[in-house]
């Protein structure tokens, strides 16, 4: 199976890979003239041949367009900041599972030191999303939004798509199971998942979510780590709503 790379644009039957991706292609993969790869500009997909691998750039000639089916269902992830190794694992796996947009949340129970350092990790997180999207053969990587407060992000997500499945994952014993909620959203084409930090959401955050239209959802009686909840929720939604 051919590797896939993301490029900024296609122009005149040609494309150029630059930045860290070009460095990885040249120094690690040791690409050379004549090799074939798949290239995506986020809108279309092409089979391309390497013309030259220079320092800091790999130049391609486009050979033929490839099928690039669009997703029929999209998911956005509002993900509370947790320890960075776990947060970044969640970014990688959520990308593989088709997430379209990610917004890191400075939840009340997120560690303050981690929240303070989050802005400096944005470049690394974008790289993780890009590399995971290429590995899983997506047409484009998820959008990474700036760090946000939960109330603000919840309100923005609800107003952007009031008809979507707005799911706020909760440890409350009274929260209905995700399976039951999805039965009522068979026809929707978009979902927003809000995943809390270790220690869970505060009462204020819970009220803010419900106040803008999110439904509490449960993944069962066991207490899951944040990154486990992310992958479990996305897998269930993928199965239940036949996400492409």
Secondary structure, 3 states (H helix, E strand, C coil): CCCEEECCCCECCEEEEEHHHHHHHHHHCCCCCCCEEEEECCCCEEEEEEEEEECCEEEEEEEEEECCCCCCCEEEEEEECCCHHHHHHHHHHHHHCCEEEEEEECCCCCCHHHHHHHHHHHHHHHHHHHHHHHHCCCCCCCEEEEEECHHHHHHHHHHHCCCCEEEEECCCCCCCEHHHHHHCCCCCCEEEEEECCCCCCCHHHHHHHHHCCCEEEECCCCCCCHHHHHHHHHHHHHHHHCCC
